[in-house]
Amino acid sequence: MKFDKSYFDALRSVDTPSIANAIEVVLGKRQGTGFTRKTVLAADPALPPICGFARTAKIKAAIASKEEPHIIATRRMAYYEYMANSPEHSIAVLEDLDYPDCVGAYWGEVNTTVHKGFGLGGTLTNGVMRDLDALAEGFQVIAGSIGPSHAFVRVEEIDTTVTLFDLTIHPGDMIHADKHGAVVIPKAAQSGLVSAIEKMILREKIVLDAATKPGFNFESFKQAWAEFEAQREK
């Protein structure tokens, strides 16, 4: 199934916890996997979520590589070519192999500007970011830490399965991420997700509206919750 801009706009209009809930609505069951399990940092928490297909790579930075410089440089250019040829609605997803002791910032002013220019919609990494006041405008970085140096950072693998914050991501997986973390949107949930989001918002509104009315008490809560549960079963 092909997903157009309006589809991704709809997914980016809600936060990642809402997407996690909507996935459960579509699948009809709770999920214990498919989401990050560690705290993340957002370069700009005010930016909307990022959502798209994963373009993956692995990096290292703590110790200088023993490979020949030309091999490192060739792999670097292959990485940039891979990212430049990303399908529409893609995001960069990079695993730092030094995690949890990452030291080399791959994401800063230069790389965010380059990847934004390539058309990427943001990045998710367990690694380090820097240049927080100079990142490409509107380009969100969801990272594991903040630091001042790039150390010996280099690309190790391209277009490979990665694991970030206990979440395994394959190239081409559909990802939604924000300041709360990230989820993989299973193929089985993708086509019904927008409808599920709309249904979920209306259902939650039953309890939220009741809780903000004057005189709200346990009895009115029970009534609202009963209606909420009835809507859940439809």
C-alpha positions in Angstrom: 0.0 0.0 0.0 1.3 3.5 -0.9 1.1 6.2 1.8 0.9 9.8 0.7 1.8 13.1 2.4 -1.7 13.4 4.0 -1.2 10.0 5.7 2.1 11.0 7.3 0.7 14.5 8.2 -2.0 12.7 10.1 0.5 10.5 11.9 2.7 13.5 12.8 -0.3 15.4 14.1 -0.3 13.2 17.3 2.4 12.3 19.7 4.2 8.9 19.8 2.2 7.6 22.9 -0.9 8.2 20.8 0.5 6.2 18.0 1.4 3.4 20.4 -2.2 3.4 21.6 -3.6 3.5 18.1 -1.5 0.5 17.0 -3.2 -1.5 19.8 -6.6 -0.3 18.6 -5.9 -1.6 15.1 -4.4 -4.9 16.3 -7.0 -5.4 19.0 -4.5 -6.2 21.8 -1.9 -4.6 24.1 1.7 -4.6 22.9 4.7 -5.4 25.0 7.3 -4.9 22.2 7.8 -2.6 19.3 8.8 0.5 21.3 11.8 2.0 22.9 12.5 1.2 26.6 15.0 3.9 27.5 14.8 7.7 28.0 15.5 9.8 24.9 16.4 13.4 24.3 14.8 15.6 21.7 16.9 18.4 20.2 13.8 20.6 20.1 10.8 19.2 22.1 8.5 21.7 20.5 8.9 20.2 17.0 6.3 17.8 15.8 7.0 14.1 15.8 9.1 12.5 13.0 7.6 9.7 11.0 8.8 7.7 8.0 10.7 4.7 6.7 14.0 3.9 8.4 17.2 4.4 6.5 19.7 2.6 8.8 23.4 2.6 9.6 25.8 1.9 12.5 28.6 4.2 13.7 31.4 4.1 16.3 33.5 6.9 17.8 35.1 6.1 21.1 38.3 4.6 19.7 40.2 5.4 16.5 39.6 2.9 13.7 42.4 0.6 12.6 41.1 0.5 9.0 42.9 2.4 6.3 41.7 6.0 5.9 40.6 5.4 2.3 38.3 2.5 3.4 36.7 4.8 6.0 36.3 7.6 3.4 34.8 5.2 0.8 32.2 3.9 3.3 31.4 7.5 4.4 30.6 8.4 0.8 28.5 5.2 0.3 26.6 6.2 3.4 25.8 9.7 2.1 24.8 8.2 -1.3 22.5 5.8 0.5 20.9 8.7 2.4 20.7 10.9 -0.6 18.7 8.2 -2.5 16.2 7.7 0.3 12.6 7.1 -0.7 10.1 9.9 0.1 9.1 10.0 3.7 12.3 8.6 5.1 14.1 9.2 8.4 17.7 8.4 9.4 18.0 5.8 12.1 21.6 5.3 13.4 22.9 2.9 16.1 26.0 4.1 17.9 27.9 0.9 18.7 29.5 2.6 21.7 26.2 2.7 23.5 25.6 3.2 26.4 29.0 5.0 26.6 28.7 7.1 23.4 31.2 10.0 23.1 31.2 11.1 19.5 28.5 13.4 18.2 27.5 12.5 14.6 24.5 14.8 14.6 25.3 18.6 14.6 25.0 21.6 12.3 26.6 19.9 9.3 24.9 16.5 9.3 21.5 17.8 10.0 21.8 20.4 7.2 23.0 17.7 4.8 20.4 15.2 5.7 17.6 17.8 5.5 18.9 18.7 2.1 18.7 15.1 1.0 15.0 15.2 2.0 15.2 13.2 5.3 12.5 14.1 7.8 14.6 13.8 10.9 16.8 11.3 12.8 16.6 8.8 15.5 19.8 7.7 17.2 21.0 6.2 20.5 24.2 8.3 20.0 25.3 11.9 20.7 24.1 15.2 19.3 25.6 18.7 19.5 25.3 22.2 18.1 21.8 22.4 19.5 21.5 26.1 18.6 22.7 25.6 15.1 20.9 22.4 13.9 19.0 22.7 10.6 15.7 24.5 11.1 12.9 22.1 11.6 15.1 19.0 11.6 14.4 17.0 14.7 17.1 14.8 16.3 15.9 12.2 18.8 19.1 11.1 20.5 20.6 9.3 23.6 22.9 12.1 24.8 24.4 15.5 24.2 28.2 16.1 23.9 30.7 18.6 22.6 33.0 16.4 20.4 32.8 14.2 17.4 35.7 12.1 18.7 36.6 9.4 16.1 33.1 9.0 14.7 32.8 7.1 11.5 30.2 4.9 9.7 30.7 1.1 10.3 27.6 -0.4 8.5 24.9 0.8 6.1 21.4 -0.5 5.4 21.5 -2.9 8.3 19.3 -4.0 11.2 19.9 -1.7 14.2 18.9 -1.7 17.9 18.3 1.5 19.7 17.0 1.7 23.3 16.1 -2.0 23.2 14.1 -1.5 20.0 15.2 -3.5 16.9 14.6 -1.6 13.6 15.0 -3.0 10.1 15.7 -1.0 7.0 12.3 0.2 5.6 10.4 -0.1 8.9 7.9 2.6 9.5 8.9 4.6 12.5 7.2 7.3 14.7 9.3 9.1 17.2 9.2 12.2 19.5 10.4 13.3 22.9 8.8 10.3 24.5 10.7 7.7 22.4 9.9 5.7 19.2 7.7 2.9 18.0 7.8 0.6 15.0 4.4 0.7 13.2 3.7 -2.9 12.1 2.6 -3.4 8.5 -0.6 -5.0 9.9 -1.5 -1.7 11.6 -0.5 0.8 8.9 -3.6 1.0 6.8 -6.0 1.3 9.7 -3.9 3.7 11.8 -5.4 7.0 10.8 -9.0 5.8 11.4 -7.8 4.3 14.8 -6.3 7.6 15.8 -9.6 9.4 15.1 -11.6 6.8 17.0 -9.2 6.9 19.9 -9.4 10.7 20.2 -13.2 10.7 20.3 -13.2 7.9 22.8 -10.8 9.5 25.2 -12.7 12.8 24.9 -15.6 11.1 26.8 -13.5 10.8 29.9 -11.6 14.1 29.4 -14.7 16.2 29.0 -16.3 14.6 32.0 -13.3 15.2 34.2 -13.1 18.9 33.3 -16.8 19.6 34.0 -17.8 21.4 37.3 -19.0 18.9 39.9 -17.0 16.0 38.5 -16.9 13.2 41.1 -16.6 9.4 41.3 -20.2 8.8 40.1 -19.8 10.9 37.0 -16.4 9.3 36.4 -18.1 5.8 36.6 -20.7 6.9 34.0 -18.1 8.3 31.7 -15.9 5.3 32.0 -18.7 3.0 31.3 -19.4 4.9 28.0 -15.7 4.9 27.3 -15.5 1.1 27.7 -18.7 0.7 25.5 -17.0 2.7 22.7 -13.9 0.6 23.0 -15.8 -2.6 22.2 -17.4 -1.1 19.0 
